[in-house]
Amino acid sequence: VGGATVAPARTGSGNSLTGDTRFSVETKADGTFVMTLPASGAAEYNLVAHDGKYGQWRTWANGVLPPVKTTPGQAIENVTLTLTRPAVVRGKVVDAEGRPVAGREVRAHAADRLENRYYDPTTRTKADGTFELRFVRPGEQWVQVAPFWLSGADAPPGTSRTLTLRAGQVVENVGLVAADEGPR
């Protein structure tokens, strides 16, 4: 897949290696890529394939590789990442009084923590509080309303739901309660 992004994820954190996208690379038209990464040493990281550029979602859900540990100067060749058939999650965000919350970000974050938060499927709620998350990788996902937590288990009650999704599945009526974001 040309124009996809390959990015490292610090395994188990749900984050990138450095807290930004500096090691992300775009695939060539034939889907190939070359990436230079720091050696992991005792730590583990894995690669994530994302169908599009940062902030863009096209057709497929992310694909991930198992974790690796690398040493200085090590070359790993013939790596194949496979994008996956996505699931879709639809729902509504309300405040503590049950009123729709418009314009709030909602995302799906993989509970296996093999993805990089910069490439999580993310959307904003409509005026009536409804949302649709497309391009969600099958498996256990934390569907969350902002402000986001890297672990759904740490999120305030009602702001995160754990869903186990299958490829092609559409899940409807997921309810989330937005926490107060405080004064702006």
C-alpha positions in Angstrom: 0.0 0.0 0.0 1.6 3.2 -1.1 1.3 6.4 1.0 0.8 4.4 4.2 2.8 5.3 7.3 5.0 2.9 9.3 5.7 4.0 12.8 7.4 2.5 15.9 5.4 2.0 19.1 7.0 1.5 22.5 5.4 -1.9 23.3 3.1 -1.8 26.2 2.8 2.0 26.4 0.4 2.9 23.5 2.9 5.6 22.6 5.6 6.3 20.1 9.3 5.8 21.0 9.9 9.5 21.7 6.4 11.0 22.3 6.2 12.4 18.7 6.2 11.2 15.1 9.8 11.7 14.2 10.5 8.1 13.4 7.4 7.6 11.2 8.1 6.9 7.5 5.8 6.9 4.4 5.7 3.9 2.2 6.7 4.1 -1.5 4.1 3.5 -4.2 4.9 -0.3 -4.1 4.4 -0.4 -0.3 8.1 -0.7 0.6 9.8 1.4 3.3 13.2 1.9 4.9 13.3 3.0 8.5 16.3 3.8 10.8 15.5 3.4 14.5 17.6 3.5 17.7 18.5 0.2 19.2 16.0 -0.8 21.8 18.5 -2.6 24.2 16.5 -4.2 27.0 13.2 -2.4 26.0 10.8 -3.7 23.4 9.1 -1.9 20.5 7.0 -3.0 17.6 6.0 -1.5 14.3 2.5 -0.2 13.3 1.3 0.3 9.8 -1.3 3.0 9.3 -3.3 3.5 6.0 -2.5 7.2 5.4 -0.5 10.1 6.7 -0.6 11.4 10.3 -4.2 12.6 10.8 -5.6 10.8 7.7 -7.5 7.6 7.5 -8.3 6.0 4.1 -9.6 2.4 3.9 -7.9 0.0 6.2 -7.4 -0.4 10.0 -3.9 -0.4 11.4 -1.7 -3.5 11.4 1.0 -4.3 14.0 4.0 -6.6 14.3 5.0 -8.5 17.4 7.5 -6.8 19.8 11.3 -7.0 19.1 14.5 -6.1 20.9 17.2 -4.7 18.8 21.0 -4.1 19.1 23.2 -1.3 17.7 23.9 -1.8 14.0 21.3 -4.6 13.6 19.5 -4.7 10.2 16.1 -6.3 9.9 15.0 -7.0 6.3 12.0 -8.2 4.5 9.5 -7.0 7.1 5.9 -7.2 6.0 3.1 -5.4 7.9 -0.5 -6.2 7.0 -3.2 -3.6 7.3 -6.5 -5.1 8.6 -10.2 -5.0 7.7 -11.6 -2.4 10.1 -14.5 -2.4 12.5 -16.8 0.6 13.0 -18.0 2.0 16.4 -21.0 4.4 16.6 -22.4 6.0 19.7 -23.1 9.2 21.6 -21.4 11.4 24.2 -23.4 13.1 26.9 -22.5 15.2 29.9 -23.2 14.2 33.5 -26.8 15.6 33.1 -27.4 13.6 30.0 -27.1 16.5 27.5 -25.3 15.9 24.2 -21.7 17.0 24.0 -20.7 18.5 20.6 -17.2 18.9 19.2 -15.5 16.5 21.7 -12.8 14.1 20.4 -13.5 10.4 20.6 -10.9 7.7 19.8 -10.3 4.0 19.8 -7.0 3.0 21.6 -5.8 -0.7 21.3 -5.9 -2.4 24.7 -2.9 -4.6 23.7 -0.9 -1.4 23.6 0.8 -2.4 20.3 -0.3 0.8 18.5 1.0 4.3 18.7 -1.5 6.9 19.9 -0.6 9.2 17.0 -2.4 6.8 14.6 -5.4 5.9 16.7 -8.8 6.3 14.9 -10.1 9.6 16.1 -13.2 11.7 15.4 -15.3 14.6 16.9 -18.8 14.4 18.1 -21.6 16.1 16.0 -23.9 18.7 17.4 -26.2 16.0 18.8 -23.3 14.2 20.6 -23.1 11.3 18.1 -19.9 9.9 16.7 -18.7 7.3 14.2 -15.2 5.8 14.6 -14.2 4.0 11.4 -10.9 2.2 10.7 -10.7 0.4 14.1 -8.4 -2.6 14.3 -10.1 -5.8 15.4 -9.4 -6.9 18.9 -9.9 -5.3 22.3 -10.2 -1.6 22.1 -10.8 1.2 24.6 -13.3 3.7 23.1 -12.7 6.9 24.9 -13.9 10.5 25.0 -11.3 13.3 25.6 -9.4 14.0 27.7 -7.7 10.7 26.8 -5.8 8.2 29.0 -3.2 5.8 27.7 -4.9 3.0 29.7 -8.7 2.8 29.6 -8.6 1.3 33.1 -7.2 4.6 34.4 -9.9 6.8 32.8 -12.7 8.4 34.9 -15.9 6.3 35.1 -18.1 6.4 32.0 -15.4 8.1 29.8 -14.0 4.8 28.4 -15.7 1.6 27.2 -13.8 -1.7 26.5 -15.0 -3.4 23.3 -13.8 -6.6 21.6 -14.3 -6.1 17.9 -14.2 -8.3 14.9 -13.1 -7.4 11.4 -16.0 -5.8 9.5 -18.2 -5.6 12.7 -20.3 -2.5 13.3 -21.1 -1.7 16.9 -23.9 0.7 17.6 -25.2 2.7 20.6 -21.9 3.0 22.5 -22.6 5.5 25.3 -19.9 7.7 26.8 -20.1 10.4 29.5 -17.8 13.3 29.0 -15.8 14.5 32.0 -15.8 18.2 32.6 -12.7 19.8 30.9 -12.8 22.6 33.4 -12.5 26.3 32.7 -10.9 27.3 29.4 
